[in-house]
Amino acid sequence: MEMVEQLISRTDASYQRWLASVTDDVVADGVVMYCLASLLERNTTYGIGEWLTGHLMIGQEGDRGLFLRCDDGGGPVFWADLGGLGDVDLDVAAPGFEVWLRSGFALPADPEPHLPPTADVYLGNIPVDGLQLLVGARKLLGADWRFGELRGLLAAQPFLAARSAQLYALRRDLEHASELRPYLLYATDHGLAAVWPTDSPDTR
């Protein structure tokens, strides 16, 4: 506890003023900003001092933590996936706390993937016993494969599943069908590429 309080004393002055002004957590557009009691508890629970020395987790947005560097100065507000903490994983969420506070704790949108508007979509790498996944893909794509054909389709992977599909719409559909993300591919000049790359952020 004492260590966290020492870190607070070395954060951005505007953050210290804000923290002193609140008595409960502040929720804004999915972001939970911690009051002092939550700040102490969350930083201890997540062992932030062990993973991110010299940083303080000041809030949370889903599975991402929001951090300030404690170096007696200002600096950006960072965010990072709480499942993989480390300096290399920090991204800038806002250029500084004062700016972020004035924005109402607005976060930048996840970058849009670079996809062509339309492309032929293939299914591949579904396990041979993945009939349920194939049925889910059938529904997602609006395909009319007969159920008696499904085992043959699994054996023929990768196979053409949809012609000239709208890739951005398909990617939005995959936000709610995470189990299908590894298996949907689209045709490029250099072969097949994932509609949902493995390094894409999850939907917030």
Kinemage of the C-alpha trace (Angstrom):
@kinemage 1
@onewidth
@group {chain A} dominant
@subgroup {mainchain}
@vectorlist {calphas} color= white
{ca met a 1} P 0.000 0.000 0.000
{ca glu a 2} L 2.722 2.422 0.987
{ca met a 3} L 4.572 1.812 -2.285
{ca val a 4} L 1.447 2.598 -4.334
{ca glu a 5} L 0.941 5.813 -2.376
{ca gln a 6} L 4.545 6.776 -3.109
{ca leu a 7} L 3.907 6.197 -6.801
{ca ile a 8} L 0.802 8.393 -6.687
{ca ser a 9} L 2.908 11.238 -5.304
{ca arg a 10} L 5.124 11.052 -8.398
{ca thr a 11} L 2.341 11.066 -11.004
{ca asp a 12} L 1.104 13.915 -13.164
{ca ala a 13} L -0.039 16.827 -10.939
{ca ser a 14} L -3.352 17.096 -12.795
{ca tyr a 15} L -4.002 13.425 -12.063
{ca gln a 16} L -3.251 13.913 -8.372
{ca arg a 17} L -5.740 16.803 -8.236
{ca trp a 18} L -8.387 14.708 -10.005
{ca leu a 19} L -7.809 11.729 -7.683
{ca ala a 20} L -8.193 13.936 -4.612
{ca ser a 21} L -11.511 15.240 -5.958
{ca val a 22} L -13.309 11.875 -6.306
{ca thr a 23} L -14.641 9.537 -3.638
{ca asp a 24} L -15.978 6.752 -5.893
{ca asp a 25} L -14.918 5.109 -9.133
{ca val a 26} L -15.846 7.169 -12.190
{ca val a 27} L -17.343 5.337 -15.182
{ca ala a 28} L -17.246 6.994 -18.611
{ca asp a 29} L -18.021 5.209 -21.884
{ca gly a 30} L -16.759 1.831 -20.708
{ca val a 31} L -13.731 3.225 -18.870
{ca val a 32} L -13.621 2.767 -15.087
{ca met a 33} L -11.354 5.317 -13.419
{ca tyr a 34} L -10.353 4.262 -9.929
{ca cys a 35} L -10.893 6.274 -6.795
{ca leu a 36} L -8.098 6.025 -4.207
{ca ala a 37} L -9.433 2.897 -2.475
{ca ser a 38} L -9.860 1.011 -5.766
{ca leu a 39} L -6.495 2.245 -6.991
{ca leu a 40} L -4.707 0.707 -4.019
{ca glu a 41} L -6.634 -2.557 -4.282
{ca arg a 42} L -6.333 -3.001 -8.075
{ca asn a 43} L -2.612 -2.268 -8.241
{ca thr a 44} L -1.995 -4.729 -5.419
{ca thr a 45} L -4.279 -7.422 -6.869
{ca tyr a 46} L -2.696 -7.257 -10.332
{ca gly a 47} L 0.841 -6.946 -8.961
{ca ile a 48} L 1.461 -3.932 -11.195
{ca gly a 49} L 4.695 -3.053 -9.408
{ca glu a 50} L 6.098 -6.447 -10.362
{ca trp a 51} L 5.113 -6.260 -14.032
{ca leu a 52} L 5.387 -2.555 -14.781
{ca thr a 53} L 7.917 -0.987 -12.458
{ca gly a 54} L 7.368 2.738 -12.050
{ca his a 55} L 3.824 2.660 -13.420
{ca leu a 56} L 0.448 2.996 -11.772
{ca met a 57} L -2.778 1.459 -13.090
{ca ile a 58} L -5.293 4.293 -12.803
{ca gly a 59} L -8.261 2.623 -14.481
{ca gln a 60} L -9.522 -0.175 -16.654
{ca glu a 61} L -11.419 -0.659 -19.900
{ca gly a 62} L -12.541 -4.247 -20.272
{ca asp a 63} L -9.439 -6.436 -20.230
{ca arg a 64} L -7.125 -3.466 -20.689
{ca gly a 65} L -5.522 -1.462 -17.905
{ca leu a 66} L -4.816 2.273 -18.103
{ca phe a 67} L -1.503 3.471 -16.746
{ca leu a 68} L 0.553 6.513 -15.865
{ca arg a 69} L 4.325 6.536 -15.602
{ca cys a 70} L 5.420 7.761 -12.170
{ca asp a 71} L 8.502 9.874 -12.866
{ca asp a 72} L 7.678 13.241 -11.256
{ca gly a 73} L 6.388 14.591 -14.542
{ca gly a 74} L 3.545 14.449 -17.018
{ca gly a 75} L 3.560 12.114 -19.948
{ca pro a 76} L 1.057 9.998 -21.820
{ca val a 77} L -1.702 7.790 -20.508
{ca phe a 78} L -0.889 4.236 -21.599
{ca trp a 79} L -3.030 1.156 -21.990
{ca ala a 80} L -2.095 -2.515 -22.096
{ca asp a 81} L -3.717 -5.929 -22.115
{ca leu a 82} L -3.849 -7.156 -18.521
{ca gly a 83} L -3.114 -10.667 -19.746
{ca gly a 84} L 0.313 -9.709 -21.076
{ca leu a 85} L 1.751 -6.863 -19.074
{ca gly a 86} L 5.203 -5.563 -19.905
{ca asp a 87} L 6.795 -2.352 -21.147
{ca val a 88} L 6.742 -3.561 -24.750
{ca asp a 89} L 2.986 -3.963 -24.605
{ca leu a 90} L 2.162 -0.363 -23.678
{ca asp a 91} L 0.271 1.723 -26.226
{ca val a 92} L -0.515 5.414 -25.893
{ca ala a 93} L -4.188 5.998 -25.090
{ca ala a 94} L -3.907 9.777 -24.642
{ca pro a 95} L -1.048 12.308 -24.849
{ca gly a 96} L -1.510 13.404 -21.232
{ca phe a 97} L -3.915 13.101 -18.319
{ca glu a 98} L -5.209 16.686 -18.491
{ca val a 99} L -6.075 16.304 -22.184
{ca trp a 100} L -7.680 12.942 -21.519
{ca leu a 101} L -9.729 14.303 -18.618
{ca arg a 102} L -11.071 17.120 -20.806
{ca ser a 103} L -12.093 14.563 -23.444
{ca gly a 104} L -14.245 12.718 -20.899
{ca phe a 105} L -11.775 9.795 -20.837
{ca ala a 106} L -12.357 9.055 -24.530
{ca leu a 107} L -10.183 6.291 -25.930
{ca pro a 108} L -8.873 6.007 -29.479
{ca ala a 109} L -10.697 3.561 -31.691
{ca asp a 110} L -8.987 0.306 -32.534
{ca pro a 111} L -7.313 0.657 -35.917
{ca glu a 112} L -9.314 -0.660 -38.825
{ca pro a 113} L -7.761 -3.714 -40.446
{ca his a 114} L -6.438 -3.291 -43.963
{ca leu a 115} L -8.878 -5.376 -45.980
{ca pro a 116} L -10.127 -5.156 -49.551
{ca pro a 117} L -13.847 -4.301 -49.733
{ca thr a 118} L -14.722 -7.703 -51.195
{ca ala a 119} L -12.955 -10.997 -51.770
{ca asp a 120} L -13.613 -14.690 -52.117
{ca val a 121} L -13.730 -16.275 -48.657
{ca tyr a 122} L -12.394 -19.733 -47.853
{ca leu a 123} L -12.639 -21.992 -44.844
{ca gly a 124} L -9.523 -23.797 -43.715
{ca asn a 125} L -7.827 -25.506 -40.766
{ca ile a 126} L -11.066 -26.558 -39.071
{ca pro a 127} L -10.321 -29.775 -37.127
{ca val a 128} L -11.660 -32.934 -38.764
{ca asp a 129} L -14.093 -33.357 -35.867
{ca gly a 130} L -15.181 -29.711 -36.102
{ca leu a 131} L -18.623 -30.263 -37.597
{ca gln a 132} L -20.150 -27.814 -35.120
{ca leu a 133} L -17.718 -25.113 -36.271
{ca leu a 134} L -18.607 -25.797 -39.877
{ca val a 135} L -22.312 -25.514 -39.064
{ca gly a 136} L -21.597 -22.182 -37.371
{ca ala a 137} L -19.669 -20.976 -40.437
{ca arg a 138} L -22.553 -22.087 -42.658
{ca lys a 139} L -24.944 -19.911 -40.665
{ca leu a 140} L -22.523 -16.962 -40.493
{ca leu a 141} L -21.941 -16.974 -44.249
{ca gly a 142} L -25.537 -17.756 -45.189
{ca ala a 143} L -24.321 -20.771 -47.163
{ca asp a 144} L -26.677 -23.493 -48.384
{ca trp a 145} L -24.415 -26.525 -47.974
{ca arg a 146} L -26.395 -29.682 -47.340
{ca phe a 147} L -25.707 -31.274 -43.995
{ca gly a 148} L -24.784 -34.492 -45.735
{ca glu a 149} L -21.946 -32.628 -47.510
{ca leu a 150} L -20.275 -31.246 -44.388
{ca arg a 151} L -17.816 -34.077 -43.733
{ca gly a 152} L -16.709 -33.921 -47.349
{ca leu a 153} L -16.151 -30.177 -47.039
{ca leu a 154} L -14.016 -30.679 -43.932
{ca ala a 155} L -11.871 -33.129 -45.887
{ca ala a 156} L -11.514 -30.663 -48.787
{ca gln a 157} L -10.128 -27.701 -46.817
{ca pro a 158} L -9.339 -25.030 -47.677
{ca phe a 159} L -12.468 -24.688 -49.805
{ca leu a 160} L -14.291 -21.739 -51.339
{ca ala a 161} L -17.094 -20.780 -48.952
{ca ala a 162} L -18.381 -17.462 -50.353
{ca arg a 163} L -17.691 -15.484 -53.520
{ca ser a 164} L -17.090 -11.713 -53.396
{ca ala a 165} L -17.961 -11.464 -49.700
{ca gln a 166} L -18.078 -8.057 -47.987
{ca leu a 167} L -15.023 -8.424 -45.764
{ca tyr a 168} L -15.668 -5.544 -43.362
{ca ala a 169} L -19.208 -6.782 -42.715
{ca leu a 170} L -17.863 -10.300 -42.238
{ca arg a 171} L -15.278 -9.049 -39.782
{ca arg a 172} L -18.000 -7.284 -37.785
{ca asp a 173} L -19.925 -10.570 -37.672
{ca leu a 174} L -16.808 -12.277 -36.313
{ca glu a 175} L -16.795 -9.906 -33.350
{ca his a 176} L -19.626 -12.075 -31.999
{ca ala a 177} L -18.320 -15.406 -33.311
{ca ser a 178} L -14.794 -15.580 -31.921
{ca glu a 179} L -14.697 -19.374 -32.251
{ca leu a 180} L -14.753 -19.024 -36.065
{ca arg a 181} L -12.027 -16.371 -36.380
{ca pro a 182} L -9.100 -18.776 -36.975
{ca tyr a 183} L -10.824 -20.502 -39.900
{ca leu a 184} L -12.065 -17.722 -42.202
{ca leu a 185} L -9.614 -16.764 -44.924
{ca tyr a 186} L -9.803 -14.550 -47.986
{ca ala a 187} L -8.047 -14.747 -51.333
{ca thr a 188} L -5.192 -12.342 -52.085
{ca asp a 189} L -2.691 -12.164 -54.947
{ca his a 190} L -0.237 -13.978 -52.676
{ca gly a 191} L -2.470 -16.740 -51.342
{ca leu a 192} L -4.937 -16.898 -48.477
{ca ala a 193} L -4.937 -14.426 -45.566
{ca ala a 194} L -6.925 -14.375 -42.324
{ca val a 195} L -10.056 -12.232 -42.219
{ca trp a 196} L -9.332 -11.799 -38.499
{ca pro a 197} L -5.529 -11.757 -38.023
{ca thr a 198} L -4.278 -13.387 -34.839
{ca asp a 199} L -2.791 -10.063 -33.637
{ca ser a 200} L -6.112 -8.210 -33.973
{ca pro a 201} L -7.457 -6.705 -30.755
{ca asp a 202} L -10.593 -8.186 -29.292
{ca thr a 203} L -13.724 -6.075 -29.416
{ca arg a 204} L -13.915 -3.811 -26.568
